[in-house]
Amino acid sequence: MLRKVMTLALIGSSLTIAACNTVRGAAKDVNSAANTVDNAI
């Protein structure tokens, strides 16, 4: 039972960390695009 709980906790934390990195990357891309548009004007 403990092994299943630990496995689920590890999988859940891995998915959370991966999602955080994806959101940060998307935010950087959007920020970069906004800066490019601002500099072009």
N, CA, C and O atoms as CSV, one atom per row, in Angstrom:
chain,resi,resn,atom,element,x,y,z
A,1,MET,N,N,0.827,-1.197,0.000
A,1,MET,CA,C,0.000,0.000,0.000
A,1,MET,C,C,0.872,1.262,0.000
A,1,MET,O,O,0.629,2.203,-0.756
A,2,LEU,N,N,1.872,1.257,0.851
A,2,LEU,CA,C,2.760,2.421,0.930
A,2,LEU,C,C,3.497,2.635,-0.387
A,2,LEU,O,O,3.742,3.768,-0.801
A,3,ARG,N,N,3.844,1.539,-1.030
A,3,ARG,CA,C,4.554,1.642,-2.307
A,3,ARG,C,C,3.685,2.310,-3.371
A,3,ARG,O,O,4.185,3.112,-4.160
A,4,LYS,N,N,2.395,1.988,-3.401
A,4,LYS,CA,C,1.473,2.604,-4.362
A,4,LYS,C,C,1.317,4.095,-4.096
A,4,LYS,O,O,1.293,4.904,-5.024
A,5,VAL,N,N,1.211,4.445,-2.828
A,5,VAL,CA,C,1.065,5.858,-2.464
A,5,VAL,C,C,2.310,6.644,-2.864
A,5,VAL,O,O,2.209,7.746,-3.404
A,6,MET,N,N,3.480,6.073,-2.597
A,6,MET,CA,C,4.723,6.761,-2.957
A,6,MET,C,C,4.863,6.892,-4.470
A,6,MET,O,O,5.331,7.920,-4.960
A,7,THR,N,N,4.465,5.864,-5.214
A,7,THR,CA,C,4.531,5.917,-6.671
A,7,THR,C,C,3.615,7.007,-7.205
A,7,THR,O,O,4.013,7.790,-8.068
A,8,LEU,N,N,2.392,7.059,-6.697
A,8,LEU,CA,C,1.454,8.100,-7.138
A,8,LEU,C,C,1.953,9.494,-6.774
A,8,LEU,O,O,1.790,10.430,-7.557
A,9,ALA,N,N,2.557,9.644,-5.599
A,9,ALA,CA,C,3.093,10.941,-5.191
A,9,ALA,C,C,4.233,11.373,-6.115
A,9,ALA,O,O,4.310,12.539,-6.502
A,10,LEU,N,N,5.110,10.445,-6.466
A,10,LEU,CA,C,6.226,10.777,-7.366
A,10,LEU,C,C,5.733,11.145,-8.760
A,10,LEU,O,O,6.232,12.093,-9.366
A,11,ILE,N,N,4.762,10.405,-9.267
A,11,ILE,CA,C,4.213,10.714,-10.593
A,11,ILE,C,C,3.524,12.072,-10.569
A,11,ILE,O,O,3.695,12.873,-11.488
A,12,GLY,N,N,2.753,12.329,-9.533
A,12,GLY,CA,C,2.057,13.619,-9.417
A,12,GLY,C,C,3.015,14.790,-9.322
A,12,GLY,O,O,2.804,15.821,-9.962
A,13,SER,N,N,4.070,14.640,-8.528
A,13,SER,CA,C,5.025,15.743,-8.401
A,13,SER,C,C,5.807,15.944,-9.697
A,13,SER,O,O,6.135,17.078,-10.048
A,14,SER,N,N,6.106,14.873,-10.404
A,14,SER,CA,C,6.802,15.004,-11.692
A,14,SER,C,C,5.949,15.751,-12.704
A,14,SER,O,O,6.452,16.607,-13.432
A,15,LEU,N,N,4.665,15.431,-12.753
A,15,LEU,CA,C,3.765,16.124,-13.675
A,15,LEU,C,C,3.624,17.598,-13.306
A,15,LEU,O,O,3.548,18.457,-14.185
A,16,THR,N,N,3.589,17.887,-12.024
A,16,THR,CA,C,3.474,19.281,-11.573
A,16,THR,C,C,4.704,20.080,-11.973
A,16,THR,O,O,4.587,21.208,-12.454
A,17,ILE,N,N,5.875,19.504,-11.778
A,17,ILE,CA,C,7.118,20.193,-12.139
A,17,ILE,C,C,7.188,20.409,-13.648
A,17,ILE,O,O,7.590,21.480,-14.103
A,18,ALA,N,N,6.803,19.413,-14.416
A,18,ALA,CA,C,6.826,19.529,-15.876
A,18,ALA,C,C,5.854,20.610,-16.341
A,18,ALA,O,O,6.172,21.379,-17.249
A,19,ALA,N,N,4.688,20.675,-15.735
A,19,ALA,CA,C,3.703,21.688,-16.111
A,19,ALA,C,C,4.218,23.080,-15.776
A,19,ALA,O,O,4.003,24.019,-16.543
A,20,CYS,N,N,4.887,23.225,-14.654
A,20,CYS,CA,C,5.437,24.524,-14.262
A,20,CYS,C,C,6.448,25.002,-15.305
A,20,CYS,O,O,6.415,26.159,-15.723
A,21,ASN,N,N,7.323,24.129,-15.710
A,21,ASN,CA,C,8.331,24.501,-16.704
A,21,ASN,C,C,7.684,24.864,-18.032
A,21,ASN,O,O,8.141,25.783,-18.712
A,22,THR,N,N,6.630,24.159,-18.407
A,22,THR,CA,C,5.944,24.453,-19.657
A,22,THR,C,C,5.289,25.826,-19.604
A,22,THR,O,O,5.365,26.587,-20.568
A,23,VAL,N,N,4.653,26.145,-18.496
A,23,VAL,CA,C,3.997,27.445,-18.350
A,23,VAL,C,C,5.033,28.566,-18.347
A,23,VAL,O,O,4.815,29.613,-18.955
A,24,ARG,N,N,6.142,28.355,-17.676
A,24,ARG,CA,C,7.210,29.371,-17.674
A,24,ARG,C,C,7.746,29.609,-19.076
A,24,ARG,O,O,7.987,30.751,-19.467
A,25,GLY,N,N,7.933,28.537,-19.833
A,25,GLY,CA,C,8.424,28.666,-21.204
A,25,GLY,C,C,7.433,29.411,-22.080
A,25,GLY,O,O,7.819,30.248,-22.896
A,26,ALA,N,N,6.151,29.102,-21.909
A,26,ALA,CA,C,5.120,29.795,-22.684
A,26,ALA,C,C,5.083,31.273,-22.316
A,26,ALA,O,O,4.918,32.126,-23.187
A,27,ALA,N,N,5.236,31.576,-21.044
A,27,ALA,CA,C,5.234,32.977,-20.605
A,27,ALA,C,C,6.428,33.729,-21.198
A,27,ALA,O,O,6.302,34.887,-21.595
A,28,LYS,N,N,7.573,33.073,-21.255
A,28,LYS,CA,C,8.752,33.719,-21.849
A,28,LYS,C,C,8.529,33.987,-23.337
A,28,LYS,O,O,8.922,35.036,-23.847
A,29,ASP,N,N,7.896,33.034,-24.035
A,29,ASP,CA,C,7.622,33.217,-25.457
A,29,ASP,C,C,6.674,34.383,-25.690
A,29,ASP,O,O,6.900,35.205,-26.578
A,30,VAL,N,N,5.621,34.455,-24.897
A,30,VAL,CA,C,4.657,35.555,-25.041
A,30,VAL,C,C,5.321,36.889,-24.721
A,30,VAL,O,O,5.088,37.882,-25.409
A,31,ASN,N,N,6.139,36.912,-23.688
A,31,ASN,CA,C,6.842,38.143,-23.316
A,31,ASN,C,C,7.803,38.569,-24.413
A,31,ASN,O,O,7.919,39.758,-24.713
A,32,SER,N,N,8.481,37.622,-25.005
A,32,SER,CA,C,9.410,37.927,-26.092
A,32,SER,C,C,8.669,38.491,-27.304
A,32,SER,O,O,9.130,39.446,-27.929
A,33,ALA,N,N,7.529,37.903,-27.631
A,33,ALA,CA,C,6.737,38.395,-28.754
A,33,ALA,C,C,6.225,39.802,-28.474
A,33,ALA,O,O,6.214,40.642,-29.374
A,34,ALA,N,N,5.805,40.071,-27.253
A,34,ALA,CA,C,5.323,41.402,-26.895
A,34,ALA,C,C,6.440,42.425,-26.985
A,34,ALA,O,O,6.218,43.541,-27.454
A,35,ASN,N,N,7.632,42.064,-26.545
A,35,ASN,CA,C,8.770,42.980,-26.632
A,35,ASN,C,C,9.137,43.261,-28.081
A,35,ASN,O,O,9.490,44.391,-28.416
A,36,THR,N,N,9.061,42.270,-28.934
A,36,THR,CA,C,9.362,42.454,-30.351
A,36,THR,C,C,8.379,43.410,-30.991
A,36,THR,O,O,8.774,44.280,-31.767
A,37,VAL,N,N,7.105,43.260,-30.678
A,37,VAL,CA,C,6.082,44.166,-31.215
A,37,VAL,C,C,6.300,45.583,-30.701
A,37,VAL,O,O,6.193,46.542,-31.465
A,38,ASP,N,N,6.608,45.724,-29.403
A,38,ASP,CA,C,6.846,47.056,-28.832
A,38,ASP,C,C,8.050,47.734,-29.487
A,38,ASP,O,O,8.023,48.938,-29.742
A,39,ASN,N,N,9.089,46.975,-29.757
A,39,ASN,CA,C,10.303,47.550,-30.356
A,39,ASN,C,C,10.073,47.918,-31.824
A,39,ASN,O,O,10.736,48.814,-32.347
A,40,ALA,N,N,9.147,47.238,-32.487
A,40,ALA,CA,C,8.891,47.513,-33.892
A,40,ALA,C,C,8.093,48.802,-34.085
A,40,ALA,O,O,8.135,49.414,-35.152
A,41,ILE,N,N,7.385,49.197,-33.070
A,41,ILE,CA,C,6.513,50.398,-33.203
A,41,ILE,C,C,7.300,51.656,-33.022
A,41,ILE,O,O,6.742,52.750,-33.098
